[in-house]
Amino acid sequence: MKLRIFLLIIAALSVTFGAWRGEGDAMYNKAVRVCMECIGLG
């Protein structure tokens, strides 16, 4: 149980740090490109 809580805290900190660095926009753009390629529109 302690390991789960520890990993949850680490994951939340990682997401927060990534958002603070502005990586959310980059990940969104990559996700859109991948989806467009899978659908065949790109």
C-alpha positions in Angstrom: 0.0 0.0 0.0 2.8 2.4 0.8 4.4 1.7 -2.6 1.2 2.6 -4.4 1.0 5.9 -2.6 4.6 6.6 -3.2 4.3 5.9 -6.9 1.1 8.0 -7.1 3.0 11.0 -5.6 5.9 10.5 -8.0 3.5 10.4 -11.0 1.7 13.5 -9.9 5.0 15.3 -9.4 6.1 14.2 -12.8 3.0 15.5 -14.5 3.2 18.7 -12.6 6.8 19.2 -13.6 6.0 18.5 -17.3 3.2 21.0 -17.3 5.4 23.6 -15.6 8.0 23.1 -18.4 5.3 23.6 -21.0 5.4 20.1 -22.4 1.7 19.7 -22.6 1.5 21.6 -25.9 4.2 19.4 -27.4 2.5 16.2 -26.3 -0.9 17.4 -27.7 0.7 18.3 -31.1 2.3 14.9 -31.3 -0.9 13.1 -30.4 -2.8 15.0 -33.1 -0.2 14.1 -35.7 -0.2 10.4 -34.7 -4.0 10.3 -34.9 -4.1 12.0 -38.3 -1.5 9.5 -39.6 -3.5 6.5 -38.2 -6.7 7.8 -39.8 -4.9 8.5 -43.0 -5.5 12.2 -43.2 -1.9 13.3 -42.9 
